[in-house]
Amino acid sequence: MRYFFLTSFWLLVLLSSCSRTEAEIDALFTAKDLKIEVAKDVEIFYSDSAQLKLKISAPILKRHIEKSKSYDEFPDGVKVEFYNPNGSIVSWLESNYAIRKNKEKKIYVKDDVRLYNNKNDELSTNELIWDEETGEMYTNKYVRIAQPTRGDTLFGYGFIAKQEFQRFQLNKKITGIKFLELEKALGNQ
């Protein structure tokens, strides 16, 4: 009998504390708030047949949930590490912003994009698209590729390579006078 009264008392307290109506509760959240999941200090691992393929790290992940066009946004930047079958990192990618369009299976990285390989080659550009299905990265934007082991730096427009970044192709290479004109136009950035 004693437990009945205690249980009844706590049930009465709980019910009386819920004085908000459903409309008041709905007013606290917008429809947009309910369609976004936010996670901090994210590490995402992708593997195939128990073999690590890549790791994505980001300070913030915003997952926008919509029926036809859901996407993941990395507003404070992202770092992606690509692994070979031996479990060693063969290349890595860093940028200040990224968005993954789930339906397209593509990641668009923007704003100070850097792609490195284990030979210390470095690609710098403002935008790079990574196709998850083909494993290719490409852009039609201006690119700079520093190759310290060869003592060479290449400049051009348009780039394509596999995510391992061991070999690449420039669509339009900039050399000589054209490069000096470009540097002058960009203000020696």
Backbone hydrogen bonds, N-H to C=O, Kabsch-Sander energy under -0.5 kcal/mol:
donor,donor_aa,acceptor,acceptor_aa,energy
5,F,1,M,-1.8
6,L,2,R,-2.1
7,T,3,Y,-2.7
8,S,4,F,-2.5
9,F,5,F,-2.5
10,W,6,L,-2.4
11,L,7,T,-2.2
12,L,8,S,-2.3
13,V,9,F,-2.3
14,L,10,W,-2.5
15,L,11,L,-2.4
16,S,12,L,-2.2
17,S,13,V,-1.6
18,C,14,L,-0.7
18,C,15,L,-0.5
19,S,17,S,-1.4
25,I,21,T,-2.0
26,D,22,E,-2.5
27,A,23,A,-1.7
28,L,24,E,-0.7
28,L,25,I,-1.0
29,F,26,D,-1.0
34,L,30,T,-1.3
35,K,31,A,-0.5
35,K,32,K,-1.1
36,I,33,D,-1.1
37,E,63,R,-2.5
39,A,61,L,-2.5
41,D,59,P,-2.7
42,V,58,A,-2.5
44,I,56,I,-3.0
46,Y,54,L,-2.8
48,D,51,Q,-2.3
51,Q,48,D,-1.1
52,L,50,A,-0.5
53,K,46,Y,-3.2
54,L,46,Y,-1.6
55,K,81,E,-2.1
56,I,44,I,-2.9
57,S,79,K,-3.0
58,A,42,V,-2.1
61,L,39,A,-2.7
62,K,73,E,-3.1
63,R,37,E,-3.2
63,R,61,L,-0.6
64,H,62,K,-0.7
64,H,71,Y,-3.0
65,I,35,K,-3.6
65,I,63,R,-0.6
66,E,64,H,-0.7
70,S,66,E,-0.5
71,Y,64,H,-1.8
72,D,100,R,-2.4
73,E,62,K,-2.9
74,F,98,A,-3.2
77,G,74,F,-1.4
78,V,95,S,-2.0
79,K,57,S,-2.5
80,V,93,L,-2.7
81,E,55,K,-2.7
82,F,91,S,-3.1
83,Y,53,K,-2.9
84,N,88,S,-2.6
87,G,84,N,-2.2
90,V,82,F,-2.7
91,S,82,F,-1.2
92,W,116,Y,-1.8
93,L,80,V,-2.7
94,E,114,R,-2.8
95,S,78,V,-1.8
96,N,110,K,-0.6
96,N,111,D,-2.5
97,Y,110,K,-1.3
98,A,74,F,-1.2
99,I,108,Y,-1.9
100,R,72,D,-3.1
101,K,99,I,-0.6
101,K,106,K,-2.4
102,N,70,S,-1.0
102,N,100,R,-0.9
103,K,70,S,-0.6
105,K,101,K,-1.8
106,K,101,K,-1.3
107,I,130,W,-2.4
108,Y,99,I,-3.1
109,V,107,I,-0.6
109,V,128,L,-2.8
110,K,97,Y,-2.7
111,D,126,N,-1.9
113,V,125,T,-2.1
114,R,94,E,-2.9
115,L,123,L,-2.1
116,Y,92,W,-3.0
117,N,121,D,-1.3
118,N,90,V,-1.6
120,N,117,N,-1.8
122,E,146,A,-2.3
123,L,115,L,-3.1
124,S,144,R,-2.8
125,T,113,V,-1.8
126,N,142,Y,-0.5
128,L,109,V,-2.4
129,I,138,Y,-2.9
130,W,107,I,-2.8
131,D,129,I,-0.6
131,D,136,E,-3.0
132,E,105,K,-2.1
132,E,130,W,-0.8
133,E,105,K,-0.6
135,G,131,D,-2.1
136,E,131,D,-0.7
137,M,161,A,-3.2
138,Y,129,I,-2.5
139,T,159,F,-1.9
143,V,156,G,-3.1
144,R,124,S,-2.0
145,I,154,L,-2.9
146,A,122,E,-2.6
146,A,144,R,-0.5
147,Q,152,D,-3.4
150,R,147,Q,-1.0
151,G,147,Q,-1.0
152,D,147,Q,-2.0
154,L,145,I,-3.0
155,F,174,I,-0.5
156,G,143,V,-2.1
157,Y,172,K,-2.5
158,G,141,K,-2.3
159,F,139,T,-2.4
160,I,169,Q,-1.7
161,A,137,M,-2.1
162,K,167,R,-0.6
163,Q,135,G,-2.7
165,F,162,K,-2.3
169,Q,160,I,-2.2
171,N,158,G,-1.5
172,K,157,Y,-1.9
174,I,155,F,-3.3
175,T,173,K,-0.5
178,K,175,T,-1.0
179,F,175,T,-1.0
180,L,176,G,-1.9
181,E,177,I,-2.5
182,L,178,K,-2.2
183,E,179,F,-2.8
184,K,180,L,-2.2
185,A,181,E,-2.4
186,L,182,L,-2.4
187,G,183,E,-0.5
187,G,184,K,-0.8
188,N,183,E,-3.1
